[in-house]
Amino acid sequence: MKKTMLALVLSLGISGLLKAQDFALQQLEKSPRHSEFVDVTNGSRKVHCFVVYPEVSAKATTIVVIHENKGFTDWVRSFADQLAAAGYIVVAPDLLSNFDDKHATTADFANSQDATKAIYELKQPQVSSDLDSVEKYASKIPAGNGKTAVIGFCWGGGQSFALATTNPKIKAAMVFYGTPPKEDAIKNIKAPVYGFYGGNDQRINATIPPTDSLMKAAGKTYEPKIYPGAGHAYMRAGDDPTGSKENKDARDASWVRIKELLSKL
């Protein structure tokens, strides 16, 4: 009986996760753009990445997209494809690649809760090293112009901010509802950092004023923007057809800002 109940719970968890991503899969199925999976080498590690290309005649800037704490989901691929539709090459790594012998990618986890638990078991040096390798790969894509920027969400938003402290090559870092780096790392930032935050996300928003002060004191560019009424993870929630008006409005406004900022690189 216990085994049967466990199987049922796992089944419901997986089907629930898949259902939550149905809208993203439908978006991807309609995309005319070329996409592929590649493995980026980082020493003895292989980082599984999704790469999608815009339909353009000139070389394009490449954007590294860092996933949420749910791991590499269909929504991440959908966002990457939407960004490619705006004219950018996108490389989205699965930072749970080769987590252990049983989990080669996020898809190998039973549900999003297990993936989230694994995310927080990752060691920061490995994450930073993986992202540096992905950025290096992104900067050398033949169809690219050599410029790279980074966009991250939730846990990935914090990683986007962190990458700005360790990688001087990126041209911009966009932080969606992510936490800031440690104070002593801020002095190393070269690229401008642009923050995107939901109004109903005080857990994260409480970090904005002190971060703003530290960035200004260090002479760094930090431009945070709060979208009233939106919650945490509003970009994903606003993409969902069943999402709230506030999340949808914040998502739409954020897309306008993303495109404006990237056009200036």
C-alpha positions, 0 to 999 in steps of 0.5 A, a space after each residue: 500500500 505504501 509503495 502504491 501511494 508513493 508511486 501515485 504521489 510521484 506520478 501526480 507531482 510529475 504530471 502537475 509539473 508537466 501540465 504547468 509547462 504545457 503553455 511553454 511547450 505550445 509556444 516552442 512547437 510554434 517557433 520557426 527558429 532553429 534550436 539545438 542542444 549542445 554540451 559545453 566542456 568545463 574541464 571534466 564536466 559537460 554542461 548541457 545547453 539549449 541554443 536557439 538562433 534568431 532569423 537575422 542576416 547579420 551577426 548577433 549578440 549572444 545572451 546567456 539565460 540562467 534558469 530559476 531554482 526549478 532547474 532547466 524547464 520548458 519555460 526557460 526554453 520558451 523564454 530563450 526562443 522569445 529572446 531569439 525572436 527579438 534578434 539574439 542568439 541565446 544559450 541557456 545552460 542546465 546547471 544541474 547537468 551531471 548532478 550525480 550518477 542518476 541525474 544527468 539533467 534537470 529532466 531526470 529529477 522526479 519533480 520540481 521540488 527535487 530539482 530545487 533541492 538539488 540546486 541549493 546543493 550546488 557549490 558556487 565555485 562549480 556554478 561560476 566555473 560552468 557559467 564562465 565556460 558557457 559565456 566563453 562558448 557563447 562569445 565564440 559562436 560563429 553567427 555571433 558578434 562576440 558580445 555577450 550579456 546575461 539574464 537570470 531569474 530567481 536563483 538564476 537572477 542571483 547568479 546573473 548578478 554574481 557573474 557580473 562580479 567574476 566575468 569582466 567580458 559580459 556587456 550587461 547583467 539583467 537580474 530578475 528578482 535575484 539576490 545581490 552578491 557579497 559586499 566585497 565582490 561588488 568592486 569587481 563589477 564591470 558591466 551595468 546591472 539592471 534589476 527587475 522586481 515584482 512589487 509583491 516580493 518584499 523578501 527580495 525587494 528588501 535587498 534593493 536599497 542597500 544594494 543600490 547604496 553599495 553599487 553607488 559607493 563603488 561607482 557601479 551602474 545599478 538600475 532597479 525597477 519594481 513592477 507594482 502588483 507583480 509577484 516573484 517569478 512574474 516573468 514565468 507567471 505572466 507568460 502563463 495564459 492563466 496568469 494574473 493581469 499584474 504579472 502579465 503587465 509586468 512581464 510585457 513591460 519587462 520585455 520592452 525594457 529588455 529589448 531597449 537595454 539590449 539594443 544599446 549594447 
